[in-house]
Amino acid sequence: MHKTGIVIGAGIVGLAAARALAVRGYKVQVFERSAKAVGASVRNFGMIWPIGQKVNGLYDRAMLSRSIWQQICEEANIWYDPCGSLQMAYHDDEMNVISEFETANRSLRDCALLSPEATLAKSSFVNPDGLKGSLWSSSEIIVDAREAIAKLPDYLSEKYGVEFHFNKLVTSVEYPGVKVGSDVYEADEIFVCSGPDFETLYPELFATGITKCKLQMMRSAPYNHDIGAALCGGMTLAHYAAFEECTSLPALKKRIQEQYPDYVKYGIHVMIAQNGLNELVIGDSHEYGNTHDPFDKHFINKMILDYLATFTTFPGMEIAQTWHGIYPKLAKGTEIIMTPEDGVTVVNGLGGAGMTLSFGLLEQLIASRVPA
């Protein structure tokens, strides 16, 4: 007799939970309120980004996610590019941070400090003017989030027999059952992975300590040149927790605050990656609060593009789409894992790192309970 699992939400966290249960022999059903996943899981760079994670368990989790992503992409015929990343330095404080980081991490991950010439050899779209060097990392993978999240349900159904119920809103959970309209479905394990819709179920659990982040992003028309690695500017060094170990980081943050106060106000740091359609995906900003303006701010997109031009050169690039995404964010911590009642697990608040961490997190969490 198979054990059974119910997963609420078909975004990346829910899909990761469904996979981790299914590989352990569970008969899994996934309930998604929309006709398909339309939230933050499809509104992002499609980056699996281990370089941003501290070597404190989270980097290992990111690398586990990376290996699962690679396996799934190959089996499901999902496009992916293990292109790595370049984080450029144009100021002495940026060079200090990446040099310190590389010295501390060279034996722990595959990264290297590159000269300007070696950087330009990796990507001819890096701005050479004033370039002091870069941090190269081989671990980053790009997927097209729209394609990957759309194809994963079919892959999980075909390989593991996972049953998906789209356009089915779960309105309450009372173990062992979940209520969908007038119907009740039961399971041995229930995982609530409903992303920014966390008010719908167990709202009292989210009354404190969690907020929502709105990010703005853009996508170009197909740019028919291979840009090489994913590219980042100096502001990204101040964004990711992996660089917090660098004693030279406060000086960089101080200069950014003084030089770019509006960028700090709107949480802007700038990255660019290329997907399988040759589109360039560009972003992003970070505005925090539980209720967000549904209309995007044009000046934020302009600020992003202005900063992009300081470290890249993309002649003829044409912006074809703009959008925003909203994801849950913890004030402190890396994720929410709660068990409001026996048999029910809430997983939420990965804070913009869902593509990077979800497969690893759910694999580790469920493996700790049920061996493969």
N, C-alpha and C positions, 0 to 999 in steps of 0.2 A: 504494500500500500504506500503510494507516494505521499510524502508530506506536501502541504500546499502553502502557497504564499500569495499575498495580494500586495501589489505596489500601487500607490496613488501618485500619479504624475508620470508623464512619458518624456520629460526632459532628461538631460544627461544624468542627473542623480538617480532618477527612477529607472532609467535604462541600465545603469550600472548595478542597481540593486536587483533588478530582474535577472541580469546575467549571472551575478554571484550566487543567487539562489538556484537558478536553473542548472548551473554546472554541478551543483551538489544534489541533483536529482529531484528538486522541488517541482511540482506542477504549479506554474506561476500565471497569475492573471494581472494585467496592468490596466488601470482605469485612468483615462485622460479626459478632462472636461471639454477640450476642444477637438476639432476634427483632425488635428495634428499638433505637434508641439510648435508653439509660435512665440514662446517667451525668450528669456535670455540665452537659452541653449542654442538658438539659431541666430542670435543677434550679437555675435562676438567675432573675434579674429579667426577662430578656429585654431588657436595656438595651444599646443601642449608644451608647457614652458617650465621645464625643471630648473633652468638657470635662476628663476626668481625665488626658489624655495631654499630655505636654510637647511644645512646638513645637520638636522636634528630629528630625523625621522620623516619629515615632510619631503625632503629631496628623494629619499628612497621610495616614498609613496608615489611621487611624481614619476619616477623611473619605472615603477611597477605599472602605473597607468600607461606610460609610453609603450611598454611591451605589449600590454593588452590591446591598446589602440592599433599597434602595428599588426598584430595577429588578426584582429577583426577586419581591418581595412583590406588585408590580403585575401581573407576568406570571403568577404562580402563584396569584393570589387569596388571598394570605396577609394577614391583618389586620396593620396597623401604624399607629402614631400618631407623627407628627413633633412631639411635644408640647413639646420642650425641657425645661429643668430650672431649678429654683430652689434655691439654697443659702442658707439663712437665717442671719442673724447676730443673736444676742441678747446678746452680750458685746462689749466694746470690742476684745478681741484678735481675735475673729472678724471684726468689721467692718474692722479693720486689714488682715487677710489678704485679704479679698475686694476691698477698695479698692485695695490694692497690685497684686493680680492683674489687676484690670480696667484699671488704668492701663498696665500692661506689655503687656496683650494686646488692647486695644480695636482696634488696627489689624491684628491677626493672626487674630482670630476674631470671630464675631458674639456678643459678650457685652456686658452693660451692668450698671451698678450701679443698683439700684432703691430708691426710698424705701419706707417701710412701706406707704404708701397704694398705690403702684404694685405692690408685691408682692401685697397683698391683692386687687388688681384682677386679677392673673394667676391666683390661686387663693384662693377663699374658705375653704379648709380649712387655711390657714396660721394658726397660733396668733398672735393679735395682741398678746398680753400681753408687753410688754418687747421687741417686735420693733424692731430698729434699722435693718434694711434687708436686701437680698438681692443675690446675684449671679444674673442671668438669662443663660442661654445657649440659643440656638435650635437647636443642632446635634444634640441628643439625640433618639433614636428609641426607641420601645418596640414590641417584638413579644411575642406569647405564645410563649415558647420551646417549649412542648409542641407547639403547632400548627405552628410554623415548621419545627422539626426533623423532624416527622412528614411534612410535605408536601414537603420538599425532595427526597427520593429520587424521588418520582413526577415532579416537575418536571424534574430532571436526566435521568431516563430518557426522558421524552417529548420534551424539547427537544434533548438531545445524545446520546441512545442509551446513557447510562451504565447498566451492568448491575450490579445489587445482589445480593449473596449474603448473606442474613441467616442466623443460626444456623450460621455457618461460622467456626470458630476457626482462624486461622493459627498454626501451632505453631513454624515456623522459616522463616527467609529465607536463601536461598543464591542470589544473583543468577545468572541471570535468573529464578529460580523462587521461589515461595512454596509451602509445604507445608500442605495442608488435609486432615487425616485421611490417607488413603492416596493422595490426588490431589496433583499438582503443577501449578500454573499459572505461566505465564511472561509477562514483559512487558519492554518497553524501559526503563521507569521504574517504580520501586517507591517508594511513600511510606508510611512507618510513622507513623500518627497515632492511636496507641492510648491516649492520655490516661493516666489513673492506672494502667492495666494495663501500665505500661512494663516491669515485671519479666519479662513473658512473652517478649519479643524483645529481643535485645541488652542483657541485664541488666548486663553489665559497663560499659556506657556511662553507666548511671545510678547507679553505686555511690557517687558523690560529687557534691555540688553541687545535688542536687534532693531535695525532700521532698514531702509531700502536705499539702494544706490541707483541713480539714473546716469547712464553713460550715453554720449553721442558719438556716432561713428559715420564713416563714409565709405563708399566703394566706387572705384573708377570704372569706366568702360574698359573692355579688354585692352591690355597694354602688351603688345606682342613682342616683348623682350623678356628674357629670363633675368630677374633681378638678383638671383642668388639667394643669400641668406635673408631671414627676417631682419629688419633694420630698426635700431632704436637710438634716440638721442640721450643726452646727459640727464634729462629730467627723469628718465626711467630708472636711473640708479637710485634716485630718492624715493621711488615708488615701491620697489620690491623688497621684501623682508630680508632676502639673502644678503643684501649689502649693508644691513644694519650693523654687522660685525666689524665694519671698517671704521677705524678711529678717525679717518679723514672725511667721513661722510658729513658731520655737522658743518664743516666749512663749506662744502658744496651746497647743502641745504640753505645756509645763510645767504650765500650769493644768489641762489635761485629766488629766495624770498625777496631780496632787494631788487633784483633785475626783472623778475617776472611775477609781481604780486598778484595780478589777475589770474595767471595760470595756477598759482597756488590756491587762490580763492575757489576756483572751479575744478580743482583736482585734475588738471590737465597734465598728462605726459604723453609722448607721441611715439608711436610704433607703426610700422608698415610691413605687410606680408602679402604674398601673391598666392592666389588660389589656382585650382586646376583649370579654371576658365580664363586664366591670365589676368583676372581682375586684381587690382591692388586694393587691399582692405586697410583703412587708415583710422586711427583713433588715438586716445579717447579722453573723455572728461569724466568726472565723478562728483555728482551732487547728491547730498544725503538728506533724508527726511522720509516720513511715512506717506506723504502725499506729494506728488510731483506734477508740475505743469505739463500737460499733454503735448504742448507745442515746443518744438526745438528752438534753440537760440542760434541764430545765424552767426552771431559774433564768435560763439565758441568754435564752430566749424572753421571760421576764418583764422582764429588763433592757432588751431591745430595745424592748418595748412601753412601758416606763416612759420611756425616752428619747424615743421617738416622740411621746409626749404633751407633751414640752416645746416642740415646734415645729409640731405639727399638732393639729387638732380633728376627730375623726371620730365624731360621736354615733351610737350604735347599731351600730358596727362589730362584727362577730362573726367570730372566727377559725374557719375551717372545716378547714384542713389545716396540718400542720407536717411538715417533712422536713429532711434534710441532704444535702449534696452533697460530693464529694471531687474535688479537682483537683490536678494536679502544679504545683509552685511551685519556681522557682529561688531560691537564696539571694541571688544577684546576677545581674542581667541580665533581659531581657524575654522571651526564648524560647530554646529549644534547637533548633538546626538542625545536624544532623550527617550526614556521609556515611561510614558505617562501611565501605562498599565502593562501587566505581563502580556507578552506576545505582540506588543505594539512598539515600534521604533520610529521616532521622528528623526529624519536626517535633513538638515537645512543649513543655510548660512555659510556656504563655502566662499562667499565674498569675491566673486569674479574669477575664482580659480577652479570652477567646476569642470571645465574641459581638461585641465591639467591633473586634477586630484580625484575626480569621482570614481573612476574605475579602480584605482588603487585603494581608496578609502573603503568602498563597499566590499571589495575583495578581502581586505584585512579584517573589517568588522564582522562579516559573515563567516569568514574562515575561523575566526576566534570562537565561534559558536558551533559551527557545523563543519567538520573536516570534509575536504573534497573527496 
